[in-house]
Amino acid sequence: MATTGTKQDHDHGPKASAHAESLPGIRYLIAVGSGKGGVGKSTVAVNLALALKHFGGNIGLVDADVLGPSIPGMLGLPTGEQLRMTSDNKIQPIECHGLQAVSMGLVTGDDSPAILRGPMVSKYLRMLIANVQWSTLDYLILDLPPGTGDTQLTLAQSFPLSGAVIVTTPQDVSLRIARRGLRMFETVNVPILGIIENMSTFTCPHCGKGTDVFSHGGGERMSRELGVPFLGAIPLDAEIVTSGDAGRPIVLEKPNSVAAKAYLAIATELTGQLLGHSSAALRPFAWNWETGDGEPLWVKAAVRPQGSPTTAVGFRRRDERTISILWEDGHRQDFDVRDLRLACHCALCVEEMSGQPLLDPKTVRPDVAPRTVSSVGNYAFSVNWSDGHSTGIYAYTALRELGEQSATGDVVDV
Ligand code: ADP
């Protein structure tokens, strides 16, 4: 049997992240990231949330920058307070400027960033996203910690992100950093919705003339080179700082300013990008194979000729032994369920260091079948098998490859 090479479950951390948490009631989950700190990522996250709010709908904001939370300050929220909990032990988001917001800053205070180890950071993040009493949301914006390390990856693996936005400054045109970020999101099938150039041209408040203090156009050039959309540029503007410091971000404070209009234009562009991305079409699922409860959709409308060969846009139980996957590029592959069980690449089935198989096919019953099939982020599913096995993750990239190498997984045009 071909290797499934589920690289992610070996290379990147905790098994807990294997179980994607679905977020019912949240339409789009958007991560705002940056290669490094200080580029204005949190300022963008807050103003973007307010710009989306300006166009209507319910918007949530998570200050996922657990180690340096700055959103409470920008929204003018009190710090050092206990998070309020509901009777069923969920966090109650704070209502502020029409947004629903949660932040570690509400617990730790802006000036005392929590000293937390990586796994704890991931744990808090999951709590701040999944264990919150959100009302129905059109957008949930996550202000990620800077960088592209394990925390960001765990998050991308744990939640069905609709896409990521990368903030950069004109002088921070380190393609290396941006590429690393893009690749990280790509390995877990999180679409890059675009790059935002922050602190771009400085507009003189007196004469209105633009000056490129830190040069300009780096973000746009970067997007072209990396083949991702450019969402827009935000000027370098002292009022962005003063309004942020005063707890009334510029989109609220000066909605007609050049800077506020730039955020509004970016929000419009972002909405357009989301509508064009089919991977947001398939909602998270936990599918009971026997009864068919929770069966995911078969989103044929998401198929595009230029679509990704490893983005799944549909699943079906073809017969009791066969699972079909519809790929965004319009192909379908059918997999025998026992073949999938045998192809499990988890640490119990394959020796991690040597890659030697540990699972003896003779010990796998011919009638082994899934009990449940559950989505893992946008990039994989996990299976709870009738023989009690449940630790493997089937990454879509690996499944596509597996299908192309085995007789049952032949690619068929739909
Ligand atoms: P990050 O989240 O990337 O660490 P912040 O959003 O905290 O960055 O912003 C860092 C500083 O830069 C803040 O003082 C903020 O007010 C300022 N800033 C952000 N965007 C702009 C801008 N377009 N023009 C001027 N100052 C900005």
Residues whose N, C-alpha, C, O or C-beta is under 5 A from the ligand:
A	BS01	ADP	K36 G37 G38 V39 G40 K41 S42 T43 S70 N198 M199 I234 P235 L236 D237 A238 I240 V241 G244
